[in-house]
Amino acid sequence: MVYEVVCTKSYLDIGLLVEKNPKRVLGRASTFGSKTEYGVGEYGGVELVKWVNTGVYLTIDKWIRISYNKSTDEILDMLGIKKGFKMKMQEINNCPFCGGEAKWNEKKMAPYCTECFATIPAAKGFCSPKDVIKSGYKAYMIGLWNRRKEFK
């Protein structure tokens, strides 16, 4: 049986989706990893993480061979998966507090409201401004802003 390879939205980790409901994702195979009935360790708390489908399907045996003691980046390269393949820029929703127009603040690297000046904490200094879009940081921060409920 074949299963889909999935990545976390930020591409920090990769796994094999073996069940959709309840969601079960196998981790990378390693010398020290615990074993499940599949022969490789399983991630905990997978419902709390945003997983992105890659469109790549593997058997469990092939997954174990490919992922054995490899980093996420090495596995992505081996499978020909490019980081950001599904990540696209989102529009910034209006302010969830006052309904005002929200914009991206390049200096603070976070969205903010032009009327009430509400914002969200940012990891300032974590990357240079030219790397903000390439790393997916800007899309991540906009996603955090947009998950708040709309002002009514």
N, C-alpha and C positions, 0 to 999 in steps of 0.2 A: 504494500500500500504506500502511496506517496502523500506527503504532507507539504504544506506551504511554509517557506522560510519567511519569518517576520522580523522586523526591526523595531526598536523603540523609535519614537518620532524624532528624537535628537541623535539617533544612530550611535548611541553609547553602548548598546547591546543588541544582540541578535539571537534568535531562537527558532525552533521548529514548532509550528502550531499543530498539535496532535488532536485536540478536541476544541470545538467552538462553544459548546454549552454543556457543562461549565467550561470556561476557557482554561486550557492547559498548554503551557509552552515549555518545551524542553530547552535546556541551556546548552552551552558548548561543552563538548566532552573534554575531560581532563584527567590527569593522573590521579588527582586527589578528590575528584568530584564524587558525590554520593550517587548511588544507582537506584533507579526506579525499575518498574517492570519493563520499561523500554530500553534499559541498559545505559542510561545517561541521566544526569540530574535534571530536576524540574524547577522552574522559577516559582517563587511564592508571591502572592499578592498581584498576580497578573491582571486582575480586573482594575487595579488602581493605576495602571500604566497605559498610555496610548501606544498601541502597536500599529505599525504600518505594513500593509501587505506588499510583498515584493514581486509576486507573479512567478517566483521560482519555486519549483516543487522537487522534493528529494525523498528517497526512502530513508528510514531511520539508520540503516547500516551506512549509507553514503554520508548522511549527516555526521555520524560519529567519526568516520574517516576524514572528512573535510574539516571538521571543527576541532579535532583532537589537539589540545594545547596551542590553539591559534587565537590571535586577538580578533576582535570584531572587524577591524580594518582589513586584516589578512583574508578573512572569510568573504567580506564584501568584494575584495579584488578578485579572489578565486572564482566567485560566482558571477562576476561581471555586473554587480549592482553598484550604481553610482549614488553617492550621498545626495540627498535632495531630489531624488527622482520624482517624488510626488509633492514636494513642498513648493507651494507657490505663495506669492504675496497676498495677504488678505487686506481687505479694507478695514479701517479702524471704525468701530461702531461709535455712535454718539455716547456722551458721558452717561453712565448709569445712575449718577446722582442728580444732575440737574437737566440732562437732555441736551446740553450744549455740544458744539462741534469739538471733536477730539482730533488731535494732530500728533505727529511723531516729533519728539524733541531730540534733535541730533546731539546736543551737548550732554543731556542726561541719559540718552539712549533708552527712552521709555515713552509710551504714549501719555498725553496729558490733555486736560480739558481747557479750552481757550476761555471759558467763562468762569468756572469755579476753581480752576487750576488743580483739580484732583489728578493724581498720578499713581503709579505703583512703584515700589522699590525696584531699583535696577542693579545689576551686577556691574556697576561702572568700573571701567578700567580692565575688564576681563578680556577685551579684545580691541583692536584698533578699529576706527570707524569704517575703513574699507572692508574689514572682515565681517562686519555686522550682518550684512545680507548673505554673504557666502556661507557663514557658519550656521545660519538658520536662527540666530539669536533674535533678530528683529521679528521674524514670523512667530517665534515662541512668545515674545513679550506682547505682541498684538493679540495672540491667542489668549493670553492671560487676561488682558483688558476686555476682550470680547466675551469671555465666559460669564462676566457679570450680567445680571438681568438688566434689560432695557428700562430706562426711566419711563414711568407712565403718568 
